[in-house]
């Protein structure tokens, strides 16, 4: 069976590593990108089954909307699912202090 591929986009290397450590042992191929530019190049090179893109990633001029727009323009089956949360995490989700 072919392994599913996932692209994770976040400017925090710790978050990227955490996703890889959790998902790869479960049988997923996990690619990561720290910028919109890097994510766009990876999307142009291969098709991912899912992309998790942090809206707060602003390390360069290519926004997550541009990356998602590029994906949607090439794959009609693409579904966009955005977290409706704006503001702090709900009370049952602990905030992580650095």
C-alpha positions as a LaTeX table, in Angstrom:
\begin{tabular}{lrrr}
\hline
Residue & $x$ (\AA) & $y$ (\AA) & $z$ (\AA) \\
\hline
Unk1 & 0.00 & 0.00 & 0.00 \\
Unk2 & 1.29 & 3.46 & $-0.90$ \\
Unk3 & 2.14 & 5.71 & 2.02 \\
Unk4 & 0.09 & 8.91 & 2.22 \\
Unk5 & 2.07 & 12.13 & 1.95 \\
Unk6 & 1.60 & 15.19 & 4.14 \\
Unk7 & 3.08 & 18.67 & 3.85 \\
Unk8 & 3.38 & 20.64 & 7.09 \\
Unk9 & 4.06 & 24.40 & 6.81 \\
Unk10 & 5.09 & 26.35 & 9.91 \\
Unk11 & 7.90 & 28.74 & 10.74 \\
Unk12 & 8.63 & 26.93 & 14.02 \\
Unk13 & 11.13 & 24.06 & 13.53 \\
Unk14 & 9.97 & 22.46 & 16.79 \\
Unk15 & 6.42 & 22.12 & 15.49 \\
Unk16 & 7.68 & 20.68 & 12.20 \\
Unk17 & 9.81 & 18.11 & 14.03 \\
Unk18 & 6.90 & 17.18 & 16.31 \\
Unk19 & 4.64 & 16.48 & 13.33 \\
Unk20 & 7.34 & 14.31 & 11.73 \\
Unk21 & 7.98 & 12.39 & 14.97 \\
Unk22 & 4.27 & 11.67 & 15.41 \\
Unk23 & 3.22 & 10.96 & 11.82 \\
Unk24 & 6.16 & 9.08 & 10.29 \\
Unk25 & 5.95 & 6.12 & 12.71 \\
Unk26 & 2.25 & 5.90 & 11.76 \\
Unk27 & 3.25 & 5.29 & 8.14 \\
Unk28 & 2.99 & 8.76 & 6.58 \\
Unk29 & 5.58 & 10.47 & 4.40 \\
Unk30 & 5.99 & 13.91 & 5.96 \\
Unk31 & 7.59 & 16.88 & 4.21 \\
Unk32 & 8.00 & 20.20 & 5.95 \\
Unk33 & 8.44 & 23.82 & 4.89 \\
Unk34 & 9.19 & 26.91 & 6.97 \\
Unk35 & 8.09 & 29.50 & 4.40 \\
Unk36 & 5.38 & 29.97 & 1.82 \\
Unk37 & 8.01 & 29.97 & $-0.93$ \\
Unk38 & 9.39 & 26.63 & 0.21 \\
Unk39 & 5.86 & 25.19 & 0.47 \\
Unk40 & 4.96 & 26.35 & $-3.02$ \\
Unk41 & 8.09 & 24.78 & $-4.52$ \\
Unk42 & 7.37 & 21.48 & $-2.77$ \\
Unk43 & 3.75 & 21.54 & $-4.00$ \\
Unk44 & 4.94 & 22.11 & $-7.55$ \\
Unk45 & 7.26 & 19.10 & $-7.26$ \\
Unk46 & 4.74 & 16.58 & $-5.93$ \\
Unk47 & 1.12 & 15.97 & $-4.99$ \\
Unk48 & 0.32 & 15.75 & $-1.28$ \\
Unk49 & $-2.67$ & 13.98 & 0.21 \\
Unk50 & $-2.97$ & 16.73 & 2.80 \\
Unk51 & $-1.27$ & 20.03 & 3.61 \\
Unk52 & $-1.39$ & 21.58 & 7.07 \\
Unk53 & $-0.52$ & 25.26 & 6.72 \\
Unk54 & $-0.09$ & 27.62 & 9.66 \\
Unk55 & $-1.74$ & 30.92 & 8.80 \\
Unk56 & 0.75 & 32.76 & 11.01 \\
Unk57 & 3.74 & 31.74 & 8.87 \\
Unk58 & 5.07 & 35.06 & 7.54 \\
Unk59 & 8.76 & 34.38 & 6.94 \\
Unk60 & 8.47 & 35.58 & 3.32 \\
Unk61 & 6.11 & 37.32 & 0.93 \\
Unk62 & 4.21 & 34.22 & $-0.21$ \\
Unk63 & 1.13 & 33.80 & 1.98 \\
Unk64 & $-0.68$ & 30.60 & 2.83 \\
Unk65 & $-3.56$ & 31.83 & 0.66 \\
Unk66 & $-1.27$ & 31.91 & $-2.37$ \\
Unk67 & $-0.02$ & 28.38 & $-1.66$ \\
Unk68 & $-3.57$ & 27.09 & $-1.16$ \\
Unk69 & $-4.78$ & 28.97 & $-4.24$ \\
Unk70 & $-2.07$ & 27.34 & $-6.35$ \\
Unk71 & $-3.06$ & 23.89 & $-5.07$ \\
Unk72 & $-6.77$ & 24.54 & $-5.65$ \\
Unk73 & $-6.16$ & 25.79 & $-9.19$ \\
Unk74 & $-4.54$ & 22.49 & $-10.17$ \\
Unk75 & $-6.55$ & 19.92 & $-8.25$ \\
Unk76 & $-10.31$ & 20.36 & $-8.37$ \\
Unk77 & $-10.86$ & 17.86 & $-5.56$ \\
Unk78 & $-8.99$ & 20.09 & $-3.10$ \\
Unk79 & $-11.00$ & 20.95 & $-0.02$ \\
Unk80 & $-10.12$ & 23.90 & 2.18 \\
Unk81 & $-10.79$ & 23.51 & 5.88 \\
Unk82 & $-9.92$ & 26.51 & 7.98 \\
Unk83 & $-9.98$ & 26.65 & 11.70 \\
Unk84 & $-12.68$ & 29.15 & 12.71 \\
Unk85 & $-10.82$ & 30.03 & 15.91 \\
Unk86 & $-9.70$ & 33.63 & 16.23 \\
Unk87 & $-8.11$ & 34.51 & 19.54 \\
Unk88 & $-6.88$ & 32.41 & 22.44 \\
Unk89 & $-7.34$ & 28.65 & 22.63 \\
Unk90 & $-10.52$ & 27.38 & 24.28 \\
Unk91 & $-10.29$ & 26.72 & 28.02 \\
Unk92 & $-9.96$ & 22.94 & 27.50 \\
Unk93 & $-6.87$ & 23.41 & 25.27 \\
Unk94 & $-3.84$ & 24.36 & 27.36 \\
Unk95 & $-1.67$ & 27.25 & 26.18 \\
Unk96 & 2.02 & 26.44 & 25.97 \\
Unk97 & 4.25 & 29.02 & 27.58 \\
Unk98 & 7.80 & 29.45 & 26.25 \\
\hline
\end{tabular}
